Amino acid sequence: MNYLLALPEQTEEIITLFKNTFSDAEGKEEGGVIATLVSDFLSVPSIEDDLHVFVAMDNARIVGSIILSRMHFPNGENVFLLSPVAVATDYHGQGIGQTLINVGLETLKAKGVAVVVTYGDINFYSKVGFAPINESLIQAPLTLSYPEGWIAQPLQSDVIKPMNGKPRCSSALNNPNYW
């Protein structure tokens, strides 16, 4: 298995991976919603280092992918958001998602990113070092429908310092339906 930064020519395969994975797990409608989100991420030009897309390759097939996007804070804190994550259904249970996330986190840590947040299943993300936070520490860009799913991991120290102000997320995620 190879873990790499995605290439532009892999865009359609990445979108298909997310669509199929989420369709298998949560139904065709959710697969379509997530495919649209990923397409939005990959079709909008971003400032260099504001978007990182990683893939897991088994031979020539993409079997996993993660997207990490910069959150913009009023004071310029260096924070990224991990979302979404997909591993092909027939590759579940092999640690591919966890390895992909760790590769992404190590890359961001080397670039000086202070914190990575995500919004999801604490049982899964705790396996790679994420822990619950509340919005007094880091506000979410939009209203959370499931506040217990707001979780984070510091990359440059052992603690997360409170961050002032409401951040902006990537335009792809700037939709209340995702939150």
C-alpha positions in Angstrom: 0.0 0.0 0.0 1.3 3.4 -0.9 0.2 6.7 0.8 0.6 9.7 -1.4 -0.6 13.3 -2.1 -3.3 13.1 -4.7 -2.6 14.2 -8.3 -5.0 16.3 -10.3 -5.6 13.5 -12.8 -7.0 11.3 -9.9 -9.9 13.7 -9.3 -12.6 11.6 -10.9 -11.4 8.4 -9.2 -11.3 10.1 -5.8 -14.9 11.4 -6.3 -16.1 7.9 -7.2 -14.4 6.4 -4.2 -16.2 8.8 -1.8 -19.5 8.3 -3.6 -19.3 4.5 -3.6 -18.0 4.3 0.0 -20.7 6.5 1.4 -23.4 5.0 -0.7 -22.5 1.5 0.6 -22.4 2.7 4.2 -25.3 5.3 4.4 -27.3 5.0 1.2 -27.2 6.4 -2.3 -28.5 9.8 -1.3 -25.6 10.3 1.2 -23.2 9.0 -1.4 -24.3 11.7 -3.8 -24.1 14.4 -1.1 -20.5 13.5 -0.2 -19.5 13.1 -3.9 -20.7 16.7 -4.4 -18.7 17.9 -1.4 -15.5 16.2 -2.7 -16.1 17.5 -6.2 -16.5 21.0 -4.8 -13.2 20.6 -2.9 -11.3 19.4 -5.9 -12.8 21.8 -8.5 -12.3 25.1 -6.7 -8.7 26.4 -7.0 -7.2 26.9 -3.6 -4.2 28.8 -2.3 -1.2 26.6 -2.1 -1.0 24.7 1.2 -4.7 25.4 2.0 -5.8 22.0 0.8 -4.1 18.6 1.1 -5.7 15.5 -0.4 -4.1 12.2 0.3 -4.7 8.8 -1.3 -4.0 5.2 -0.4 -3.0 3.2 -3.5 -3.2 -0.5 -3.9 -1.3 -1.1 -7.1 -3.0 1.4 -9.5 -6.3 1.6 -7.6 -7.2 4.4 -5.1 -8.7 2.6 -2.1 -8.7 5.4 0.4 -8.6 9.2 0.6 -8.7 12.0 3.1 -9.1 15.8 2.6 -7.5 18.4 5.0 -8.4 22.0 4.5 -7.3 25.2 6.2 -9.6 27.0 8.6 -9.1 30.8 8.6 -9.2 32.4 12.0 -9.2 36.2 12.7 -5.8 35.9 14.5 -4.3 33.7 11.8 -4.0 30.5 13.9 -2.6 27.6 11.8 -5.5 25.1 12.0 -6.8 22.5 9.5 -10.0 20.6 9.3 -10.0 16.9 8.4 -13.1 16.0 6.4 -14.1 13.8 4.7 -12.4 10.4 4.9 -13.2 7.3 2.8 -11.8 3.8 2.5 -13.2 1.5 -0.2 -15.8 -0.9 1.4 -13.8 -4.0 0.4 -10.7 -2.6 2.2 -12.3 -1.8 5.5 -10.7 -3.1 8.7 -7.2 -3.0 7.4 -6.1 0.2 9.1 -5.9 2.1 5.8 -8.0 5.1 7.1 -5.9 5.4 10.3 -2.7 5.2 8.3 -3.9 7.8 5.8 -4.9 10.1 8.7 -1.5 9.7 10.4 0.3 10.4 7.1 -1.8 13.6 6.7 -1.1 14.6 10.3 2.6 14.1 10.0 2.7 16.2 6.8 0.8 19.0 8.5 2.9 18.8 11.6 6.1 19.2 9.5 4.5 22.3 7.9 4.0 23.9 11.4 0.2 23.4 11.6 -0.8 23.8 15.3 -4.1 21.9 15.4 -6.3 19.6 13.3 -10.0 19.4 14.0 -12.6 17.2 12.6 -16.3 16.6 13.1 -17.2 12.9 13.4 -17.2 9.7 15.3 -15.0 9.9 18.4 -14.7 6.1 18.5 -12.9 6.1 15.2 -10.9 9.3 15.4 -9.7 8.6 19.0 -7.7 5.8 17.5 -5.5 8.4 15.8 -5.3 10.8 18.7 -8.3 13.0 18.4 -10.2 14.0 21.6 -13.4 15.9 22.2 -13.2 19.7 22.5 -15.9 22.3 23.0 -16.5 25.5 21.2 -15.1 27.6 24.1 -11.7 26.2 22.9 -12.2 26.3 19.1 -15.4 27.6 17.6 -16.9 25.6 14.7 -17.3 27.6 11.4 -21.1 26.8 11.4 -23.6 25.5 13.9 -22.9 21.9 15.0 -25.9 19.6 15.0 -23.9 17.0 17.0 -21.6 19.0 19.3 -20.1 15.8 20.8 -18.5 15.1 17.4 -16.3 18.3 17.5 -12.9 16.8 18.2 -9.3 17.9 17.7 -5.6 17.0 18.0 -2.7 19.3 18.7 0.3 18.8 16.5 3.0 21.1 17.9 2.4 20.7 21.7 0.5 18.6 24.1 -2.3 21.1 24.6 -4.7 23.2 22.5 -4.7 26.8 23.4 -8.1 28.6 23.1 -8.6 30.4 19.8 -10.5 33.6 19.6 -13.1 34.3 17.0 -15.2 32.3 14.6 -13.2 30.7 11.8 -14.1 30.4 8.1 -13.9 27.0 6.5 -13.3 26.1 2.9 -16.1 27.2 0.6 -16.8 23.5 -0.1 -17.7 22.9 3.6 -19.5 26.3 4.0 -22.9 24.6 4.0 -25.1 24.1 7.2 -26.1 20.6 5.9 -22.6 19.3 6.5 -22.6 20.5 10.1 
